[in-house]
Amino acid sequence: MASNQDTLVTVFGGSGFLGRSVVRALARRDFRIRVAVRRPELAGHLQPLGRVGQIHAVQANLRYPASVEAAMRDSHVAVNLVGILAEGGAQTFDAVQGKGAATVAQAAKAVGARMVHISALGADENSPSRYARAKAAGEKAVLAATPSAVIMRPSVVFGPDDQFSNRFAALARMSPALPLIGGGMTKMQPVYVGDIATAVADAVDGKAKPGATYEFGGPEVLTMRQIMEIILAVTGRRRMLVSLPFGLAKLKAMFLQFAPGALKLTPDQVALLRADNVVSDAAKAAGLTLEGLGITPDSLEAVAPQYLWRFRAAGQF
């Protein structure tokens, strides 16, 4: 039987929030890892995650097929983690999450590599959100090129350096009130980044069903209001939670899409919040979940204190 050390896994987008956890999980299983990123000179922080020579960064941009093909050379598995939460310049949802996913899948097909593709819960070609439509287009393109690809759809992902819980904790530190778009009734199933990374490593290990679409969520279904309340409790802050109707939120987002950092809010993000983001009953029945892979998911309330401590109010311990 071939050793994992004989398997080269190319991870597209491996230097980001989810990428770091995926590279760590793969390194622990002794895979050889090629990290394909736009700026490889900024991926040096990944080296300590593995043995000397185990992790190697190369340049690749999903908008340039030749660079993707070069990154896939001699690879056995492709893992595509590339995604954006907001558009900017040439980095559009369609270019990155639609056509970009297709480019990776075609490069994987050309070298006979297996593929694991990270999409998003809520991917829907009929969604009012361009983000969700592009995710759906990416899934369709991946399966067209590599029918045995494993598709993974996580709900909102949390963990150190995420753009979710950290963002709201930062807002709570600077603002006396936090907005609840649509009244904060949208349901989500926050999932820990480490659990997603384990699932990806399992798929690379051949433990996932080829051609299947998995849906990943944490142990609890929470409303946005409940999520905000957990973050406020963890950071020891008291803030007003103000209901913001979708129409007004969309209007504000027309201006806030140009705001920096935690203040940024785009009209497309408002559109996403119109639909719940939870694992379907069909996925549960088919065993296409974290639990179906034998992974017991961690909760936001259990993990968040480990990294949100830096946002705690003065005098709170």
Residue frames as qw, qx, qy, qz and C-alpha x, y, z in Angstrom:
[[0.000, 0.888, 0.461, 0.000, 0.00, 0.00, 0.00],
 [0.391, 0.555, -0.031, 0.734, 1.33, 3.43, -0.93],
 [0.379, -0.427, -0.453, 0.685, 2.31, 5.73, 1.92],
 [0.085, 0.934, 0.323, -0.126, 0.79, 9.18, 2.29],
 [0.331, -0.683, 0.309, 0.573, 4.32, 10.48, 1.81],
 [0.375, 0.049, 0.712, 0.591, 4.03, 9.33, -1.79],
 [0.157, 0.740, 0.632, 0.167, 0.89, 11.43, -2.33],
 [0.219, -0.032, 0.017, 0.975, 1.24, 15.04, -3.48],
 [0.025, 0.762, 0.639, -0.101, -1.73, 17.24, -2.58],
 [0.215, 0.232, 0.127, 0.940, -2.01, 20.66, -4.20],
 [0.121, -0.681, -0.620, 0.370, -4.02, 23.03, -2.03],
 [0.177, 0.505, 0.280, 0.797, -5.35, 26.10, -3.81],
 [0.344, -0.727, -0.062, -0.591, -5.90, 28.96, -1.38],
 [0.798, -0.232, -0.501, 0.241, -3.87, 27.21, 1.30],
 [0.373, 0.146, -0.363, 0.841, -2.55, 30.35, 2.98],
 [0.336, -0.488, -0.128, -0.795, -5.91, 31.70, 4.14],
 [0.525, -0.376, 0.429, -0.631, -8.00, 31.18, 7.25],
 [0.952, 0.006, 0.162, -0.261, -9.32, 27.73, 6.29],
 [0.734, 0.548, -0.388, 0.104, -6.18, 26.90, 4.33],
 [0.000, -0.611, 0.675, -0.413, -3.89, 27.02, 7.36],
 [0.685, -0.214, 0.551, -0.426, -6.01, 24.48, 9.19],
 [0.927, 0.332, 0.012, -0.173, -6.26, 22.22, 6.13],
 [0.517, 0.636, -0.533, 0.209, -2.50, 22.31, 5.51],
 [0.274, -0.500, 0.691, -0.444, -1.89, 21.47, 9.19],
 [0.842, -0.017, 0.389, -0.373, -4.32, 18.53, 9.05],
 [0.863, 0.475, -0.169, -0.031, -2.75, 17.16, 5.86],
 [0.254, 0.679, -0.621, 0.299, 0.78, 17.60, 7.23],
 [0.530, -0.392, 0.625, -0.420, -0.11, 15.59, 10.32],
 [0.913, 0.157, 0.330, -0.181, -1.09, 12.72, 8.03],
 [0.562, -0.370, 0.566, 0.476, 2.28, 12.88, 6.23],
 [0.619, 0.681, 0.364, 0.144, 1.01, 14.04, 2.83],
 [0.419, -0.082, 0.211, 0.879, 3.33, 16.08, 0.65],
 [0.127, 0.827, 0.482, -0.261, 1.71, 19.47, 0.23],
 [0.329, 0.180, 0.293, 0.879, 2.01, 22.02, -2.54],
 [0.030, 0.713, 0.475, -0.515, 0.31, 25.28, -1.57],
 [0.330, 0.384, 0.475, 0.720, -0.85, 27.21, -4.65],
 [0.115, -0.800, -0.393, 0.438, -1.42, 30.89, -3.88],
 [0.388, 0.884, 0.135, 0.223, -1.26, 34.25, -5.63],
 [0.029, 0.867, -0.393, 0.305, 1.53, 35.51, -3.35],
 [0.908, -0.085, -0.375, 0.167, 3.76, 32.54, -2.36],
 [0.381, 0.381, -0.427, 0.726, 6.25, 34.90, -0.69],
 [0.391, -0.416, 0.265, -0.777, 3.55, 35.55, 1.92],
 [0.898, -0.180, -0.264, -0.302, 2.98, 31.84, 2.67],
 [0.380, 0.443, -0.710, 0.394, 6.09, 31.32, 4.78],
 [0.462, -0.352, 0.491, -0.650, 3.97, 30.97, 7.93],
 [0.931, 0.028, -0.095, -0.352, 2.87, 27.53, 6.67],
 [0.544, 0.480, -0.670, 0.157, 6.36, 25.97, 6.80],
 [0.132, -0.351, 0.766, -0.522, 6.36, 25.24, 10.58],
 [0.790, -0.029, 0.181, -0.585, 3.16, 23.22, 10.17],
 [0.979, 0.182, -0.069, -0.062, 5.07, 20.28, 8.66],
 [0.811, -0.302, 0.247, 0.436, 8.45, 18.62, 8.38],
 [0.109, -0.642, 0.403, 0.643, 11.35, 20.21, 6.52],
 [0.051, 0.215, -0.755, -0.617, 10.52, 20.05, 2.81],
 [0.203, 0.368, 0.902, -0.096, 6.99, 18.72, 3.34],
 [0.217, 0.835, 0.446, -0.238, 5.20, 21.99, 2.46],
 [0.393, -0.084, 0.371, 0.837, 6.09, 23.99, -0.63],
 [0.274, 0.742, 0.336, -0.511, 4.42, 27.17, -1.89],
 [0.383, 0.133, 0.578, 0.708, 4.02, 27.97, -5.60],
 [0.203, 0.319, 0.016, -0.926, 2.40, 30.80, -7.51],
 [0.069, 0.351, 0.858, 0.368, -1.03, 30.29, -9.04],
 [0.281, 0.240, 0.180, -0.912, -3.97, 32.52, -9.85],
 [0.464, 0.349, 0.807, -0.109, -7.31, 30.89, -10.72],
 [0.435, 0.790, 0.127, -0.413, -7.90, 33.59, -13.35],
 [0.291, 0.698, -0.593, -0.278, -4.85, 32.33, -15.28],
 [0.981, 0.023, 0.021, -0.193, -5.28, 28.65, -16.32],
 [0.688, 0.497, -0.457, 0.267, -1.59, 28.19, -17.23],
 [0.067, -0.546, 0.615, -0.565, -0.54, 28.96, -13.64],
 [0.789, -0.204, 0.337, -0.472, -3.10, 26.46, -12.31],
 [0.939, 0.288, -0.184, -0.047, -1.95, 23.78, -14.72],
 [0.426, 0.564, -0.575, 0.413, 1.66, 24.32, -13.63],
 [0.371, -0.453, 0.557, -0.589, 0.69, 24.07, -9.98],
 [0.898, -0.039, 0.211, -0.385, -1.14, 20.78, -10.61],
 [0.611, 0.522, -0.593, -0.061, 1.79, 19.10, -12.37],
 [0.449, 0.192, -0.840, 0.236, 2.45, 15.60, -10.92],
 [0.376, -0.222, 0.493, -0.753, -0.23, 16.09, -8.25],
 [0.138, -0.156, -0.977, -0.044, -2.42, 13.24, -7.04],
 [0.122, -0.703, -0.684, 0.150, -5.14, 15.31, -5.32],
 [0.092, 0.392, 0.073, 0.913, -6.39, 18.88, -5.75],
 [0.216, -0.619, -0.647, 0.388, -8.04, 20.72, -2.87],
 [0.127, 0.491, 0.241, 0.828, -9.76, 23.96, -3.83],
 [0.298, -0.566, -0.575, 0.510, -10.38, 26.33, -0.93],
 [0.175, 0.029, 0.135, 0.975, -10.40, 29.59, -2.88],
 [0.082, -0.739, -0.651, -0.151, -13.30, 31.87, -2.12],
 [0.144, 0.173, -0.138, 0.964, -14.05, 35.55, -1.44],
 [0.040, -0.573, -0.714, 0.400, -16.66, 37.22, 0.73],
 [0.203, 0.859, 0.166, -0.439, -16.66, 40.49, -1.18],
 [0.726, 0.518, 0.251, 0.376, -15.69, 41.43, -4.72],
 [0.218, -0.850, 0.152, 0.455, -12.86, 43.75, -5.60],
 [0.085, 0.622, -0.580, -0.518, -11.44, 44.61, -9.02],
 [0.529, 0.276, -0.707, -0.380, -10.89, 41.49, -11.11],
 [0.070, 0.019, -0.949, 0.308, -11.63, 39.31, -8.10],
 [0.591, -0.102, -0.099, -0.794, -15.32, 38.80, -8.79],
 [0.714, -0.107, 0.589, -0.364, -17.49, 35.97, -7.49],
 [0.876, 0.440, 0.056, -0.189, -17.86, 34.55, -10.98],
 [0.476, 0.707, -0.512, 0.103, -14.15, 34.75, -11.81],
 [0.088, -0.500, 0.782, -0.361, -13.00, 33.17, -8.54],
 [0.504, -0.059, 0.747, -0.430, -15.78, 30.86, -7.39],
 [0.803, 0.444, 0.222, -0.330, -17.33, 29.97, -10.73],
 [0.703, 0.655, -0.277, 0.022, -14.77, 30.01, -13.54],
 [0.035, -0.687, 0.683, -0.244, -11.89, 29.63, -11.07],
 [0.701, -0.178, 0.635, -0.272, -13.30, 26.40, -9.67],
 [0.869, 0.465, 0.109, -0.130, -13.77, 25.11, -13.22],
 [0.398, 0.772, -0.487, 0.096, -10.13, 25.89, -14.02],
 [0.323, -0.498, 0.763, -0.256, -8.90, 23.87, -11.04],
 [0.818, 0.096, 0.501, -0.265, -11.18, 20.94, -11.91],
 [0.768, 0.628, -0.100, -0.074, -10.01, 20.91, -15.53],
 [0.180, 0.721, -0.647, 0.169, -6.36, 20.96, -14.42],
 [0.554, -0.301, 0.719, -0.294, -7.04, 18.10, -12.02],
 [0.875, 0.341, 0.268, -0.217, -8.72, 16.11, -14.79],
 [0.556, 0.748, -0.360, -0.037, -5.76, 16.68, -17.10],
 [0.134, 0.553, -0.788, 0.236, -3.35, 14.99, -14.67],
 [0.674, -0.168, -0.705, -0.145, -5.80, 12.35, -13.43],
 [0.115, 0.141, -0.647, 0.740, -5.96, 13.80, -9.93],
 [0.252, -0.613, -0.746, 0.063, -8.81, 13.42, -7.45],
 [0.040, 0.430, -0.001, 0.902, -10.48, 16.60, -6.23],
 [0.265, -0.584, -0.662, 0.387, -11.96, 18.00, -3.04],
 [0.086, 0.463, 0.231, 0.851, -13.87, 21.24, -3.53],
 [0.131, -0.416, -0.608, 0.663, -15.01, 23.56, -0.75],
 [0.057, -0.554, -0.488, -0.672, -18.26, 25.30, -1.65],
 [0.119, -0.110, 0.440, -0.883, -20.76, 26.81, 0.80],
 [0.073, 0.473, 0.854, -0.202, -24.02, 25.85, 2.42],
 [0.223, 0.748, 0.283, -0.557, -26.62, 27.87, 0.58],
 [0.097, -0.273, 0.639, 0.713, -25.01, 27.51, -2.84],
 [0.441, 0.551, 0.678, -0.205, -27.99, 27.95, -5.15],
 [0.307, 0.148, 0.510, 0.790, -28.18, 28.93, -8.80],
 [0.108, -0.701, -0.541, -0.453, -31.51, 30.67, -8.08],
 [0.442, -0.561, -0.399, 0.575, -30.32, 32.64, -5.05],
 [0.132, 0.974, 0.157, 0.093, -30.69, 36.44, -4.99],
 [0.431, -0.786, 0.345, 0.277, -27.05, 36.49, -3.86],
 [0.601, 0.692, -0.393, -0.077, -24.33, 36.55, -6.53],
 [0.163, -0.547, 0.797, -0.199, -22.01, 34.82, -4.04],
 [0.670, 0.008, 0.684, -0.289, -24.38, 31.87, -3.68],
 [0.783, 0.574, 0.064, -0.231, -25.02, 31.68, -7.44],
 [0.354, 0.730, -0.584, 0.003, -21.27, 31.64, -8.16],
 [0.374, -0.368, 0.820, -0.229, -20.75, 28.88, -5.59],
 [0.792, 0.266, 0.475, -0.277, -23.45, 26.81, -7.31],
 [0.654, 0.714, -0.212, -0.136, -21.85, 27.43, -10.71],
 [0.026, 0.662, -0.743, 0.092, -18.51, 26.32, -9.30],
 [0.613, -0.118, 0.741, -0.248, -19.96, 23.06, -8.00],
 [0.801, 0.498, 0.234, -0.236, -21.58, 22.33, -11.35],
 [0.472, 0.773, -0.420, -0.048, -18.34, 22.99, -13.24],
 [0.230, -0.537, 0.797, -0.156, -16.28, 20.85, -10.86],
 [0.694, 0.056, 0.683, -0.221, -18.58, 17.85, -11.18],
 [0.731, 0.645, 0.007, -0.220, -18.75, 18.25, -14.96],
 [0.368, 0.726, -0.579, 0.044, -14.96, 18.00, -15.22],
 [0.195, 0.267, -0.895, 0.299, -14.35, 15.56, -12.36],
 [0.667, -0.355, -0.383, -0.532, -17.54, 13.60, -11.56],
 [0.758, -0.255, -0.551, 0.239, -15.85, 11.81, -8.65],
 [0.155, 0.428, -0.324, 0.829, -15.01, 15.09, -6.90],
 [0.366, -0.526, -0.690, 0.336, -16.06, 15.46, -3.27],
 [0.039, -0.623, -0.125, -0.771, -18.02, 18.68, -2.70],
 [0.393, -0.380, -0.646, 0.533, -18.14, 20.12, 0.81],
 [0.108, -0.681, -0.265, -0.674, -20.64, 22.79, 1.80],
 [0.362, -0.239, -0.621, 0.653, -19.91, 24.29, 5.23],
 [0.155, -0.908, -0.385, -0.062, -22.18, 26.71, 7.05],
 [0.049, 0.923, -0.234, 0.303, -20.50, 29.85, 8.40],
 [0.837, 0.031, -0.384, 0.389, -17.03, 28.85, 9.62],
 [0.319, -0.911, 0.141, -0.220, -15.57, 30.12, 12.89],
 [0.886, -0.159, -0.099, 0.424, -12.14, 29.92, 14.50],
 [0.420, -0.613, 0.087, 0.663, -9.02, 32.02, 15.14],
 [0.119, -0.341, 0.407, 0.839, -8.70, 34.83, 12.59],
 [0.264, 0.511, 0.786, 0.228, -12.11, 34.15, 11.03],
 [0.018, -0.148, -0.185, -0.971, -14.10, 36.95, 9.42],
 [0.466, -0.514, -0.611, -0.381, -17.22, 36.04, 11.36],
 [0.609, -0.665, -0.394, 0.179, -16.96, 35.91, 15.15],
 [0.521, -0.216, -0.057, 0.824, -13.88, 38.15, 15.20],
 [0.068, 0.399, 0.338, 0.850, -15.72, 40.71, 13.13],
 [0.443, -0.706, -0.410, -0.372, -18.67, 40.96, 15.51],
 [0.677, -0.512, -0.275, 0.451, -16.36, 40.97, 18.54],
 [0.397, 0.026, 0.084, 0.914, -14.48, 43.89, 16.98],
 [0.158, -0.559, -0.392, -0.714, -17.75, 45.72, 16.30],
 [0.596, -0.681, -0.426, -0.018, -18.83, 45.19, 19.90],
 [0.608, -0.320, -0.172, 0.706, -15.61, 46.79, 21.09],
 [0.217, 0.022, 0.168, 0.961, -16.14, 49.97, 19.03],
 [0.307, -0.339, -0.395, -0.797, -19.92, 50.40, 18.95],
 [0.314, -0.092, 0.615, -0.717, -22.58, 50.73, 21.69],
 [0.755, 0.264, 0.338, -0.495, -25.08, 48.84, 19.52],
 [0.215, -0.189, 0.870, 0.402, -24.99, 45.91, 17.11],
 [0.573, 0.225, -0.197, -0.763, -27.38, 45.57, 14.15],
 [0.491, 0.082, 0.864, -0.077, -29.55, 42.51, 13.71],
 [0.261, 0.220, -0.526, -0.779, -30.28, 42.38, 9.98],
 [0.550, -0.172, -0.670, -0.468, -33.78, 41.10, 9.35],
 [0.686, -0.557, 0.058, -0.464, -34.35, 41.08, 13.10],
 [0.103, -0.535, 0.817, -0.190, -31.58, 38.56, 13.66],
 [0.830, 0.008, 0.376, -0.412, -33.88, 35.63, 12.89],
 [0.689, 0.509, -0.491, -0.156, -31.74, 34.05, 10.14],
 [0.886, -0.375, 0.268, -0.051, -30.67, 30.59, 11.26],
 [0.436, 0.674, -0.595, 0.033, -27.09, 29.37, 10.95],
 [0.964, -0.263, -0.022, 0.034, -25.13, 26.34, 12.04],
 [0.054, 0.879, -0.471, 0.040, -21.63, 27.71, 12.85],
 [0.989, 0.029, -0.062, 0.129, -18.95, 25.09, 12.20],
 [0.490, -0.758, 0.327, 0.280, -15.43, 25.02, 13.63],
 [0.443, 0.754, -0.439, -0.206, -12.58, 25.43, 11.12],
 [0.188, -0.460, 0.866, -0.049, -10.68, 22.51, 12.65],
 [0.663, 0.193, 0.681, -0.243, -13.60, 20.17, 11.97],
 [0.659, 0.709, -0.016, -0.250, -13.73, 21.23, 8.31],
 [0.161, 0.720, -0.670, -0.081, -9.97, 20.66, 8.02],
 [0.449, -0.200, 0.860, -0.138, -10.33, 17.15, 9.45],
 [0.727, 0.457, 0.438, -0.267, -13.09, 16.42, 6.94],
 [0.495, 0.784, -0.312, -0.205, -10.92, 17.61, 4.05],
 [0.068, -0.555, 0.829, -0.015, -8.04, 15.42, 5.24],
 [0.626, 0.075, 0.741, -0.232, -10.45, 12.48, 5.49],
 [0.710, 0.640, 0.138, -0.260, -11.57, 13.07, 1.90],
 [0.301, 0.751, -0.579, -0.101, -7.96, 13.22, 0.70],
 [0.307, -0.340, 0.875, -0.160, -7.43, 9.99, 2.63],
 [0.342, 0.000, -0.816, -0.467, -10.22, 8.43, 0.57],
 [0.008, 0.230, 0.864, -0.448, -12.76, 8.22, 3.40],
 [0.393, 0.415, 0.214, -0.792, -15.45, 10.33, 1.71],
 [0.654, 0.416, 0.633, -0.006, -17.91, 9.15, -0.94],
 [0.269, -0.094, 0.487, 0.825, -16.72, 10.02, -4.47],
 [0.067, -0.361, -0.591, -0.718, -19.07, 12.38, -6.27],
 [0.322, -0.668, -0.660, 0.126, -21.00, 13.20, -3.11],
 [0.013, 0.625, -0.040, 0.779, -21.98, 16.63, -1.81],
 [0.482, -0.344, -0.659, 0.463, -21.50, 16.96, 1.95],
 [0.184, -0.794, -0.127, -0.565, -23.14, 19.58, 4.15],
 [0.565, -0.054, -0.563, 0.601, -21.26, 20.64, 7.28],
 [0.301, -0.746, -0.048, -0.591, -22.65, 22.39, 10.33],
 [0.036, 0.360, -0.721, 0.591, -21.85, 22.58, 14.00],
 [0.152, -0.224, -0.937, 0.220, -23.81, 20.88, 16.79],
 [0.080, 0.588, 0.567, -0.572, -26.30, 23.74, 17.18],
 [0.188, 0.595, 0.490, 0.608, -28.65, 25.70, 14.94],
 [0.251, -0.520, -0.350, 0.738, -28.57, 29.30, 16.14],
 [0.259, 0.900, 0.325, 0.129, -30.25, 32.52, 15.07],
 [0.442, 0.538, -0.139, 0.704, -28.05, 35.53, 14.37],
 [0.399, -0.758, 0.101, -0.506, -29.39, 37.05, 17.59],
 [0.908, -0.416, 0.049, 0.025, -28.25, 34.01, 19.58],
 [0.794, 0.254, -0.067, 0.549, -24.83, 34.13, 17.89],
 [0.102, 0.712, -0.130, 0.683, -24.44, 37.80, 18.81],
 [0.651, -0.674, 0.082, -0.340, -25.45, 37.02, 22.40],
 [0.949, -0.161, -0.022, 0.272, -22.81, 34.27, 22.63],
 [0.584, 0.437, -0.091, 0.678, -20.10, 36.58, 21.30],
 [0.192, -0.752, 0.111, -0.621, -21.10, 39.34, 23.73],
 [0.834, -0.535, 0.038, -0.129, -21.07, 36.86, 26.64],
 [0.896, 0.048, -0.048, 0.439, -17.64, 35.53, 25.68],
 [0.425, 0.456, -0.081, 0.778, -16.17, 39.04, 25.36],
 [0.342, -0.460, -0.558, 0.600, -17.87, 40.30, 28.51],
 [0.007, -0.012, 0.120, 0.993, -19.63, 43.21, 26.84],
 [0.236, 0.597, 0.691, -0.331, -23.15, 44.57, 27.07],
 [0.004, -0.140, 0.401, 0.905, -24.45, 46.05, 23.86],
 [0.588, 0.394, 0.309, -0.636, -27.88, 46.90, 22.49],
 [0.315, 0.089, 0.846, 0.420, -29.04, 44.58, 19.73],
 [0.336, 0.489, 0.098, -0.799, -30.97, 46.71, 17.25],
 [0.618, 0.387, 0.680, 0.079, -33.27, 45.17, 14.66],
 [0.065, 0.513, -0.364, -0.775, -32.54, 46.37, 11.12],
 [0.769, 0.447, 0.354, -0.290, -35.11, 45.50, 8.40],
 [0.726, 0.094, 0.498, 0.464, -33.68, 43.95, 5.25],
 [0.384, 0.815, 0.298, 0.316, -34.67, 46.93, 3.11],
 [0.189, -0.969, 0.154, -0.037, -32.90, 49.43, 5.35],
 [0.712, -0.444, 0.451, 0.304, -29.90, 47.10, 5.70],
 [0.692, 0.390, 0.424, 0.436, -29.58, 46.91, 1.93],
 [0.173, 0.947, 0.100, 0.250, -29.69, 50.70, 1.70],
 [0.441, -0.838, 0.309, 0.085, -26.98, 51.09, 4.35],
 [0.806, -0.137, 0.465, 0.340, -24.89, 48.43, 2.64],
 [0.571, 0.748, 0.191, 0.280, -24.77, 50.56, -0.51],
 [0.020, 0.922, -0.279, 0.268, -22.46, 52.85, 1.46],
 [0.651, -0.598, 0.463, -0.072, -20.89, 50.40, 3.93],
 [0.944, 0.247, 0.136, 0.169, -19.56, 48.21, 1.10],
 [0.493, 0.702, -0.213, 0.468, -16.76, 50.76, 0.84],
 [0.482, -0.799, 0.250, -0.259, -16.07, 50.81, 4.60],
 [0.347, 0.518, -0.758, 0.189, -12.90, 49.27, 6.06],
 [0.042, 0.211, -0.882, 0.419, -12.52, 46.24, 8.30],
 [0.044, 0.293, 0.908, -0.295, -15.36, 45.13, 10.55],
 [0.298, 0.480, 0.251, -0.786, -17.64, 47.95, 9.36],
 [0.203, 0.229, -0.674, -0.672, -17.82, 46.59, 5.81],
 [0.506, 0.318, 0.741, -0.305, -21.22, 45.28, 4.70],
 [0.050, 0.133, -0.629, -0.764, -22.21, 44.62, 1.10],
 [0.666, 0.111, -0.017, -0.738, -25.68, 44.39, -0.47],
 [0.683, 0.169, -0.681, -0.204, -24.84, 40.82, -1.47],
 [0.210, 0.078, -0.842, 0.491, -24.15, 39.88, 2.15],
 [0.436, 0.079, 0.363, -0.820, -27.55, 41.28, 3.09],
 [0.732, 0.183, -0.373, -0.540, -29.12, 39.14, 0.37],
 [0.470, 0.172, -0.857, 0.126, -27.39, 36.05, 1.78],
 [0.069, -0.024, 0.727, -0.683, -28.96, 36.66, 5.18],
 [0.621, 0.025, -0.072, -0.780, -32.45, 36.31, 3.72],
 [0.865, 0.032, -0.447, -0.225, -32.04, 32.52, 3.70],
 [0.761, -0.560, 0.313, -0.095, -31.22, 30.14, 6.55],
 [0.424, 0.637, -0.644, 0.030, -27.83, 28.45, 6.44],
 [0.622, -0.356, 0.621, -0.318, -28.31, 25.02, 8.01],
 [0.045, -0.200, 0.952, 0.230, -27.65, 21.38, 7.12],
 [0.640, 0.006, -0.311, -0.703, -30.58, 19.80, 5.27],
 [0.792, -0.161, 0.471, -0.354, -32.53, 16.77, 6.45],
 [0.892, 0.427, -0.120, -0.085, -31.59, 15.03, 3.19],
 [0.372, 0.645, -0.600, 0.291, -27.87, 15.35, 3.94],
 [0.431, -0.424, 0.649, -0.461, -28.42, 14.02, 7.46],
 [0.905, 0.086, 0.266, -0.320, -30.42, 11.04, 6.20],
 [0.828, 0.511, -0.221, 0.069, -27.72, 10.21, 3.64],
 [0.810, -0.442, 0.042, 0.383, -24.90, 10.51, 6.17],
 [0.558, 0.511, 0.086, 0.648, -23.32, 13.33, 4.17],
 [0.301, -0.917, 0.017, -0.261, -22.37, 15.37, 7.24],
 [0.043, 0.667, -0.658, 0.347, -19.48, 15.72, 9.66],
 [0.675, -0.268, 0.572, -0.382, -21.08, 13.07, 11.83],
 [0.927, 0.334, 0.040, -0.166, -21.33, 10.83, 8.79],
 [0.580, 0.610, -0.471, 0.263, -17.53, 11.02, 8.52],
 [0.779, -0.298, -0.453, 0.316, -17.21, 10.14, 12.20],
 [0.287, 0.254, -0.234, 0.894, -16.42, 13.73, 13.26],
 [0.279, -0.722, -0.592, 0.223, -18.09, 15.16, 16.36],
 [0.254, 0.670, 0.100, 0.690, -18.37, 18.92, 15.70],
 [0.352, -0.266, -0.452, 0.775, -17.34, 21.52, 18.28],
 [0.002, 0.857, 0.514, 0.038, -19.68, 24.35, 19.24],
 [0.224, 0.728, -0.021, 0.648, -19.13, 28.08, 18.95],
 [0.519, -0.789, 0.057, -0.325, -19.72, 28.54, 22.67],
 [0.906, -0.351, 0.096, 0.215, -17.06, 25.95, 23.55],
 [0.753, 0.190, 0.142, 0.614, -14.33, 27.15, 21.17],
 [0.180, 0.858, 0.136, 0.462, -14.78, 30.93, 20.89],
 [0.489, -0.868, 0.085, 0.019, -13.35, 31.74, 24.37],
 [0.835, -0.188, 0.233, 0.462, -10.03, 30.24, 23.24],
 [0.501, 0.210, 0.288, 0.788, -9.43, 33.02, 20.71],
 [0.046, -0.789, -0.321, -0.522, -11.87, 35.86, 21.45],
 [0.595, -0.586, -0.326, 0.443, -10.23, 36.55, 24.81],
 [0.414, -0.028, 0.078, 0.906, -8.33, 39.46, 23.25],
 [0.128, -0.493, -0.374, -0.775, -11.63, 41.27, 22.74],
 [0.453, -0.565, -0.660, 0.202, -12.71, 40.97, 26.37],
 [0.129, -0.895, -0.091, -0.418, -13.80, 44.13, 28.11],
 [0.212, 0.491, -0.571, 0.622, -11.41, 45.62, 30.68],
 [0.398, -0.304, 0.575, -0.647, -11.81, 43.94, 34.05],
 [0.911, 0.068, 0.020, -0.407, -13.42, 40.85, 32.53],
 [0.042, -0.492, 0.869, 0.028, -11.67, 37.50, 33.06]]
